[in-house]
Amino acid sequence: MVKRIATWFPFWALLGALFAYLFPQLLVGFKPAILPLLGLVMFGMGVTLTPGQFAAVLRRPGLVALGMALQFGVMPLAAWSIGLAMGLPPELRAGLILVGTAPGGTASNVVCYLAKGDVALSITLTTSSTLAAVLLMPALTWLYLGERVPVPALEMLISIAQVVLAPVALGLLVNRLLGPRIERVKVVFPLISVAAIVLIIAIIVALNAGNLAQVGLAVMIAVFLHNGIGLAAGYWSARLLGRDETTARTLAIEVGMQNSGLAVALAVKFFGPAAALPGAVFSIWHNLSSAALASWWARRASREDSIWSG
């Protein structure tokens, strides 16, 4: 039941965004809750992890290196290129680049499972990119935006450490100390994470409700292109390097699904509400596109299994 509700995340996200757009006054006051909500999502992720999953990074160096190169190489460059090509205003370009420099999205592991991908690799990539983002996200943001928009890299580094590292570490500690005693509680964390992310999306939409009609089309086109480049780069890079179909699906999802909630939170904090628009749209779209892709891949895998078993 919990998994079924969680897999309907794109629908809840759309519903939350629509409600926020129609009744923004009910949610704008919750702006200070964005960072704590994101920390809650990270804590829930930490509770489901073990030190052994972090050690898996060392056992799969080639695949992890490929995933990291795509994550922090292709996605920021694609965001910067799209922003310039479309002539986006500085605030929107900053928001798109923040999405591009963000680590893998926390929902990618669930989508990878639905797509019949390599869940262990997905978790390893999400974890390693989240840890690497503490250094790479402010560095890459400075690289791409430093000359145009003042980027407080040190403050961003501290913020990422507080919002990402500390909650994940606390979750790991709780899991290590309590272990089996919280197994029944763990099943509710996906629902808590979904609810928190949906609320973050709704708050951002509410804060930008007045701007959506004016800049919505440009932002949506930019986000669609950015997400599509990530999905294609992850999949075809793996295939061209001779990796199997399962690995290609996993890399596509990991690269295409960004931690847009983190990008949104940092955009609001450092660049203002308008800069959060790309992350807010990405939060909705990457779940819709990846969920649809996962469903297609899963159906295709089931047909192939039936053919081989027959």
N, C-alpha and C positions, 0 to 999 in steps of 0.2 A: 504493500500500500504506500509506504514511504517513497520507494523508488518510483512508483507510478506518478505520485504527485510531483516529485522532483523533476521527472522527465517532461512535465508540462511547463517547465520554467519559461520557455519563450512566450507561452500564453499569459502566464502571470505577469511577465515583464511588460507585455503589450497592454494588458489590462491596467497595470499600475501607471504606465505612461499616459494612457488615455484619461484615467481618473485625474492625474496630476494636471494634465493639459486643460481639462474642463473645470477643475476646482483648485487652482494653484494656491489660493489663499489659505487652504487647509494644511498646506505642507511647507510653505516657505520658511516658517519658523523653526523647522527641524534641521536647518542647514548645519548647525554645530554637531549634529549627530552623525554626520557622514564618516568622519575618521573613526570614531568608536565602533560604528557598525562594521566598517572594513576590518578593524582589528578583531571583531567577533568572528568574522568569516575566516580570518587567518588562524585564529585559535581553534576553530572547528576543524580546519585542515590539519593542524598540528596534532590534534587528538587522534586522528586516524592514521598517523604515520608512526614509524619506528626508526631507531637508529640504523637498522639493517637496510632500510630503503635508501637512506642517505649513502650508505656504503656501496650501494649498487652503482652509484656514479663511477666509482673506481673500476668496477668490473665491466663496464660498457663504455670505455672512453671514446671509441670511434663514433658511435651513434650519438652520444651526448655532445661531443664536439660539433658534429654536423648540425644537430638541433640548435645548439647555442649560437653557432655562426649564422644560421638562418634567422633566429629570433632577434639577435642584436645587430645583425648586418643588413639583412634584406628589409625588415620591417621599418626601422628608422629612416633608411634611405628612401624607401617607397613613400613614406609619409611626407618627407621633405620634398621629394620630386612632385608628388601630386599637389601639395600645397602651392608650390611655385607655378606649376603648369596651369592650375585653375585660378591663380591670382587671388587666393584666399587672404582675407585681412590678417594682420599679425596675430591677433588673439586666437582666431580659428586655426591658423597654421601651428601656433604653439600647442593648442589642444590636440591636434592630429599627431604632432610629433611626440607628445607625451604618450599617446596611445601606442605609437610605434616603438618607443623605447621601453615600454612596460614589459614585465615578464609574462609568462604563460598564464592564461586564465584559470581560476580554480575550478571552473565548471568543465574544463577540458577532459578531466579524468572520467567523469560520468559519460560524456559524449563519446570518448574513446571506447569505453565499455560497450555502449550502444552500437558503435560502428564495428565491433568485433576486432578492435585493434589490440596493440600490446599495452595492456594497462600498466604493467610494471615499468615499462619504458616511459609511459606518459607521466606517471607519478615522479619518476626520477628526473625527467626534463622539467616538469613544473617546479619541483623542489629546487633543483640546481639553478634554474633561471630566476626564481624568486630570491635566492641567496645572492646571486651575481648582480641582481638589479640594485642592490644596496650601493654598489660602486658604479655600475655601468649606466644606470638610468640618469643620475645627475650628470655624469661625464658626457654621455651622448646628447643630453638636452643642451648642455653648454656648447658642445661641438656644433650642433645644428642651429641653435638659437642665440648663442652668446653675443653675436654682433648686432642682433636686431632687438631682442627682448632681454632685459636683465634677468639672469638666472641665478638665484641664490643657491648654488650647488651644495654648499656645506649644510645649509638649513634643510634642503631637500634630502640630503644624506641622512641627517638626524631624524627627519620625519619618517623616511622609509624604514629606518632601523626600528623606530618606535611602533610603527603601524604593522610592519611585516615581520621583522625578525623576532621581536619580543613576544608577540602573541603565538607565533609558530613554536618558539622555544618553550613557552609555557605549556602549550598543548602537548608537546613531546614529553615534557616532564610529568604532566598529569597522566598521560598514557603509560609512562614507564613506572610510576609509583602505584597507580591503581589497577592498571591492566584489565584483567577479566571482570573486575567488579563494576566496571562502567560499560560493559558491552551493550547492555540494554539501553543505556543512555546515548551511546554512539549513533544509534540508528536515527536519532532525531536531529543530529547535527546537519545532515543535508537539507532538511526542511528549514532549520534555523538560518543556514547560509543562503538558501533561496529567498527566504523572507527578507533577510538583511539586504541582499543585492537588489531585490525588487524595490525595496524602500529607498535605497540610494538612488536608483534610476528615477523613481517618482519624485524625489526631492529635487534632483537636478532638472528634470523636465518642468517642475513647478517654478523653479528659479528662472528658467529661460522661456516660460510660456509665451511671453510677449515677443520674443525674438524668433521663435520657431517658424512663423509664417514668412518671415523675411529672408532668413538664411537657411531654412530647412532643406531646400532642394540641393543647394550647393554642398552642404554638409553631407547629405545622404549620398550623393554621387561620389564624393571623396571617400566616404566610409565604405561604400560598396566596392570601389576600386581597390582600396587598401586591404580589405578583408579577402577579396578575390585573389590578389597577388600573394598574400600569405598562404592561403590554402593551396594554390597552384605551385608555389615555390617549394613548400614542404613536400608535397606529393611527388612532383616530377624530379626534384633533386634526388630524392631517395631512389626513384626508379632508374634514373640515368646513371646512378652510381651502383646499380645492380642489386639494390636492396629488395626484399620481398614485398608483396602487396600489403601485408599486415603492418610492416614498418612504415611503408609509404603513407598509409592512412593515418597512423599515429603522428607522424611528423607534420602532415597536413593540418591536423586538428590542433596540435600544439603550437605551430607557427601562426595559424590563422586566428586562433582564439587568444586574445590578449587580456591581461588583467585590467580591463577598462575601468573597473571600479576604483582601482588605485590611481589611474590616470585622471579620472574625474575628481577625486579628492584632492590631488596635488594641483590640478588646474584651478579649482576653486580657491585653494589656499594661496597660490602664488601668482595667478594670472587673471583671476576674476571669473564670474559666472559664465560669460560668453565663451571663454576658452574651454569650458566643460562640455559644450555641445557635441563636439566630435566623439568624446568618450561616452556621452549619454546615448547617442544614436548607435555607436558601436556596441554598447552593452546589450541593446536589443537585437541588432542585426546579426552579430556574429553567432549568437545563440540560435537564431532562426536558420541561418544558412548552414551552420555546422550540424544542427539537429536534422535538417532535411538531407544533408549529405550522408550523415551517419545512418539514417533510415534506409537510404538507397543502397549504401554499401552493405548493410546488414541483410537486406532482402537479396542482393546479388550473391552474397556469401552463402545464404541459405539455399539458394537455387543451385549453386555449385556443389554444395555438400550433398544435396539430393541426387544430383547427376552422378557424383562419384560413388555414393552409397548404393545407387540403383544399378 
